[in-house]
Amino acid sequence: MVCGIISFLVLRLFSPWVIVLMAVLAGLMLMPVLMRVKKSDSSLQIQTPIHKPLERAAATAMLLSYLVPALVKLFAK
């Protein structure tokens, strides 16, 4: 967790728009999963289905962090 905070905020490895996009995508992808979670589920039963949407949101945001600047440069000419 500390390494993530350092890389996101201190070292500025990712632009702020990428972090915001990642949070928005994670929120959208987690909504259906969180609606299916029951109060009686154990923490392992909750953690497993939540992991994949977070992973997909992060991967999509990182992919767009490389594609968007290249596309802007390509179409700006």
N, C-alpha and C positions, 0 to 999 in steps of 0.2 A: 504494500500500500504506500509506504513512504517513497519507494522508487518511482511509483506512478505519479505521485504529487510532485516530486522533484522534476521529472521529465516533462510534465504538463505545464507547471507553473514557473519553475525557476529557470530551467534550461531553455524553455520555449521551443521545444522540438516540434510542436504542432501549433498551427495558427489557432487563434481563438474561435474562428468560425468552424474549424474542424471539431473542436471540443464541444461546441454548442450543437453541431449537427449530430455528433455521436450521442449526446444526451437526449436529443429529440427522437432520434431513431430508436434508441434503447427504450425510451418511454412508450413509443408506439408499438414496438415489438413485444414489450412485456405486458401490455394491457390484457390480451387474451389469456396469457399464462396465469397472471395474477387473479383473474376472474374465476379460474378453475381451481385455485388452491383452496383447500378446506382448512378450517381451524384445527382439525384433528390430525393433519399431516405432520410427520416428523420433519426435522430440519433437512435431512438428507433427501426426503421426498420433495421438498420445496426447492432445494438448491439445484437438483439435476435438471428440471425443465427450464429453470431461469438462466442457466449457463449458456445455452445455445443462442437465444435471442441477443444476449449481451455480446457474445462473440461475433455474431453476424453484424450487429450494429457497428462495432468497432472496426471490423474488416471493411464494411462498406464506406465508413467515414474515411478510413486511411486510403482506400482506393481513390475516392473522390478528391482527397488532398493532393494526389499526384495528377489526376486527370483534369481537374478544373483549371489549374493554371496553364497547362499545356493547351487545352481547348481555347481558353481566352486568348492566349498568345497567337494561336493559329487563326482564329476568326477576327482578331483585332486588326489584322493587316489589310 
